[in-house]
Amino acid sequence: MNLFLSPSARPPARHRGNHPPAPKNRANTGNSTKPIFLDDGAMLVLRPIDPADVDALIRAFKRMTPEQVRARVFHALSELPEPVARAMCRTDPDEGVALVATDPDGAEIRGEARVHFDPVTQSAELAIAIDPEYTGRGLGRILVENLIEASKAHGALEIWGDTQAGNFAMLRLTRRLGFEHQRKREEAGLVRFSLNLDPACAHECNPDR
Ligand SMILES: CC(C)(COP(=O)(O)OP(=O)(O)OC[C@H]1O[C@@H](n2cnc3c(N)ncnc32)[C@H](O)[C@@H]1OP(=O)(O)O)[C@@H](O)C(=O)NCCC(=O)NCCS
């Protein structure tokens, strides 16, 4: 089932204000619950997605703008179908890791990001969506950093994804984290972002990291 990863698989810095430095966030490789702090100091809770998250995930999807939905699922969709939400809330650790960032009281999901592991290519495909009220505050970066760690812990040799060539937020986010970008020849308008995680060539392959 395509859990809203890229269409090809399975079938200027924003204002941050003068906030004091946020506490350092520790990595979450997909099996713990921990507080995280956004660039403006706001606290959320990071944890693996849970089968009980179905309704909150549907609500979170509803809050996304049409542009965000298109960026996330590559077509228009007014709401997340419940069977898809159910499937997205059940992850097999051999197949992937899905993390959510919630309000401190757990009521609403403010960010959701996942990797799907491909045992053949030993790679992890990344997808992410952030609540529009929470974009530009470092949440995307925190989620991707955690999924990089989760992918390494799983033994993935690469983490990658596809995004629209006009998705400047995703391009900037991935570039800042050391991903390479490559325009896809076979699918015009898409850019493949990828980061080599192979410990054997960690520095040589990603000199910026
Ligand atoms: C792309 C997305 C995940 C970014 O999340 P985010 O929480 O806003 O990202 P961050 O706040 O961590 O910002 C990361 C970088 O992107 C930049 N950025 C954020 N929004 C931006 C925008 N609209 N335009 C340009 N840059 C932007 C930030 O300034 C930051 O760069 P910096 O470190 O150089 O300052 C979010 O906008 C989103 O959910 N988009 C819709 C879904 C999507 O595009 N998913 C990706 C394909 S699966």
The ligand as a Tripos MOL2 file, in Angstrom:
@<TRIPOS>MOLECULE
LIG
   48    50     1     0     0
SMALL
NO_CHARGES

@<TRIPOS>ATOM
      1 C1          8.5200   21.0690    3.8830 C.3       1 LIG1
      2 C2          8.1300   21.0820    5.3710 C.3       1 LIG1
      3 C3          8.1690   19.6510    5.8950 C.3       1 LIG1
      4 C4          9.1860   21.9430    6.1210 C.3       1 LIG1
      5 O1          8.9040   21.8410    7.5000 O.3       1 LIG1
      6 P1          9.2510   23.0250    8.5080 P.3       1 LIG1
      7 O2          8.9320   22.5700    9.8720 O.co2     1 LIG1
      8 O3          8.6200   24.2880    8.0390 O.co2     1 LIG1
      9 O4         10.8310   23.1420    8.3080 O.3       1 LIG1
     10 P2         11.8450   23.8860    9.2790 P.3       1 LIG1
     11 O5         11.1310   24.9260   10.0830 O.co2     1 LIG1
     12 O6         12.6160   22.8470   10.0060 O.co2     1 LIG1
     13 O7         12.7470   24.6370    8.2330 O.3       1 LIG1
     14 C5         13.7810   23.9880    7.5500 C.3       1 LIG1
     15 C6         14.3950   24.9910    6.5880 C.3       1 LIG1
     16 O8         13.4350   25.3180    5.5640 O.3       1 LIG1
     17 C7         13.2250   26.7250    5.5560 C.3       1 LIG1
     18 N1         11.8260   26.9660    5.2120 N.ar      1 LIG1
     19 C8         10.7370   26.6310    5.9410 C.ar      1 LIG1
     20 N2          9.6330   27.0100    5.2630 N.ar      1 LIG1
     21 C9         10.0620   27.6070    4.1190 C.ar      1 LIG1
     22 C10         9.4110   28.2020    2.9880 C.ar      1 LIG1
     23 N3          8.0780   28.2500    2.9110 N.pl3     1 LIG1
     24 N4         10.1790   28.6760    1.9740 N.ar      1 LIG1
     25 C11        11.5250   28.6080    2.0210 C.ar      1 LIG1
     26 N5         12.1910   28.0360    3.0590 N.ar      1 LIG1
     27 C12        11.4680   27.5650    4.0740 C.ar      1 LIG1
     28 C13        13.5700   27.2020    6.9430 C.3       1 LIG1
     29 O9         13.9170   28.5770    6.9750 O.3       1 LIG1
     30 C14        14.7380   26.3240    7.2600 C.3       1 LIG1
     31 O10        15.8970   26.7790    6.6170 O.3       1 LIG1
     32 P3         17.1040   27.3690    7.4890 P.3       1 LIG1
     33 O11        17.5140   26.2490    8.4090 O.co2     1 LIG1
     34 O12        18.1010   27.6920    6.4580 O.co2     1 LIG1
     35 O13        16.5370   28.5640    8.2150 O.co2     1 LIG1
     36 C15         6.7290   21.7160    5.6090 C.3       1 LIG1
     37 O14         6.6770   22.9880    4.9870 O.3       1 LIG1
     38 C16         5.5610   20.8740    5.0840 C.2       1 LIG1
     39 O15         4.9800   20.0920    5.8040 O.2       1 LIG1
     40 N6          5.2390   21.0040    3.7820 N.am      1 LIG1
     41 C17         4.1200   20.2370    3.1930 C.3       1 LIG1
     42 C18         4.4620   18.7780    2.9970 C.3       1 LIG1
     43 C19         5.7540   18.5980    2.2300 C.2       1 LIG1
     44 O16         6.1780   19.4520    1.4490 O.2       1 LIG1
     45 N7          6.4100   17.4500    2.4300 N.am      1 LIG1
     46 C20         7.6510   17.1450    1.7350 C.3       1 LIG1
     47 C21         7.4540   16.1100    0.6710 C.3       1 LIG1
     48 S1          7.0870   14.5260    1.3950 S.3       1 LIG1
@<TRIPOS>BOND
     1     1     2 1
     2     2     3 1
     3     2     4 1
     4     2    36 1
     5     4     5 1
     6     5     6 1
     7     6     7 2
     8     6     8 1
     9     6     9 1
    10     9    10 1
    11    10    11 2
    12    10    12 1
    13    10    13 1
    14    13    14 1
    15    14    15 1
    16    15    16 1
    17    15    30 1
    18    16    17 1
    19    17    18 1
    20    17    28 1
    21    18    19 ar
    22    18    27 ar
    23    19    20 ar
    24    20    21 ar
    25    21    22 ar
    26    21    27 ar
    27    22    23 1
    28    22    24 ar
    29    24    25 ar
    30    25    26 ar
    31    26    27 ar
    32    28    29 1
    33    28    30 1
    34    30    31 1
    35    31    32 1
    36    32    33 2
    37    32    34 1
    38    32    35 1
    39    36    37 1
    40    36    38 1
    41    38    39 2
    42    38    40 1
    43    40    41 1
    44    41    42 1
    45    42    43 1
    46    43    44 2
    47    43    45 1
    48    45    46 1
    49    46    47 1
    50    47    48 1
@<TRIPOS>SUBSTRUCTURE
     1 LIG1         1 GROUP 0 **** ****
